[in-house]
Amino acid sequence: MIDISRELQVALNTGKVILGYRRSIKAVMDGSAKLVILASNAPAEVANNVQYYAKITNIPIYVFQGSSWDLGAAVRKPFKISTIAIIDPGESNILALASQRGG
């Protein structure tokens, strides 16, 4: 079991990570995202759009087992984050979440 918060921190420090729904959707649509992390309490419209575009572009989604507040805290931000796109994992092992799929 990997520590999601730690791997997110490593990805933020050594790779390229996009925070937020609108920018993440753009990264999914242009194919630059390698993994999308979705908060378990993301609004239905957000979750449906992310799942739709990720399925079209064959990008895996991991459902974070926590609220959008928890996801924000995991990346040390003082606000809610519903969606994170991993563009470059850097030195992290965050892409291993793709095989877990959350849920």
C-alpha positions in Angstrom: 0.0 0.0 0.0 1.5 3.3 -1.0 1.2 6.5 1.0 -0.9 8.7 -1.3 -0.1 12.0 0.6 3.6 11.3 0.5 3.6 10.3 -3.2 1.6 13.4 -4.1 4.2 15.6 -2.3 7.1 13.9 -4.2 5.2 14.3 -7.5 4.6 18.0 -6.6 8.3 18.6 -5.8 9.9 16.6 -8.6 7.3 16.3 -11.4 4.4 18.2 -12.8 1.0 18.1 -11.2 -2.1 20.1 -12.1 -4.5 21.1 -9.3 -8.2 21.8 -10.0 -11.0 20.6 -12.2 -10.8 22.9 -15.2 -7.1 22.6 -15.7 -7.2 18.9 -15.1 -9.9 18.4 -17.7 -7.8 20.3 -20.3 -4.8 18.1 -19.5 -7.0 15.0 -19.9 -8.5 16.3 -23.2 -5.0 17.1 -24.7 -3.7 13.7 -23.5 -0.9 15.1 -21.3 -2.3 13.6 -18.1 -1.1 10.2 -17.1 -3.4 9.8 -14.1 -6.4 11.7 -12.7 -7.1 11.7 -8.9 -10.7 12.5 -8.0 -12.0 13.3 -4.5 -14.6 10.9 -3.4 -17.1 13.7 -2.7 -16.5 15.6 -6.0 -19.8 17.0 -7.4 -21.6 14.6 -9.7 -21.1 16.9 -12.7 -17.3 17.1 -12.1 -17.0 13.3 -11.5 -19.1 12.5 -14.6 -17.1 14.9 -16.9 -13.7 13.6 -15.6 -14.8 10.0 -16.0 -16.2 10.7 -19.5 -13.1 12.4 -20.9 -10.7 10.0 -19.1 -12.5 7.0 -20.7 -12.3 8.6 -24.2 -8.5 9.3 -23.8 -7.8 6.1 -21.9 -6.4 7.9 -18.9 -6.8 6.0 -15.5 -8.7 7.6 -12.7 -8.0 7.0 -9.0 -10.8 7.9 -6.6 -9.2 9.4 -3.5 -10.8 7.9 -0.3 -11.4 11.3 1.3 -13.1 14.6 0.8 -12.0 17.4 -1.4 -10.7 19.1 1.9 -8.7 16.0 2.6 -7.3 16.0 -1.0 -6.3 19.6 -0.6 -4.6 18.9 2.7 -2.7 16.0 1.1 -1.1 18.5 -1.2 -0.7 21.0 1.6 -3.2 23.5 0.2 -5.6 25.3 2.5 -8.6 24.8 0.2 -10.7 22.1 -1.4 -9.4 20.3 -4.5 -11.8 17.9 -6.4 -9.4 16.9 -9.2 -5.7 16.5 -9.6 -4.0 15.5 -12.9 -0.5 14.0 -12.8 1.4 15.1 -15.9 4.9 14.0 -14.9 5.2 11.8 -11.8 8.8 12.9 -11.2 10.5 10.6 -8.7 7.2 9.5 -7.1 5.5 6.2 -7.5 2.1 7.9 -7.8 1.3 6.1 -11.1 1.0 2.8 -9.2 -2.4 4.1 -8.1 -3.6 3.6 -11.7 -3.7 -0.2 -11.0 -5.6 0.3 -7.8 -8.4 2.4 -9.3 -9.7 3.5 -5.8 -13.4 3.0 -5.4 
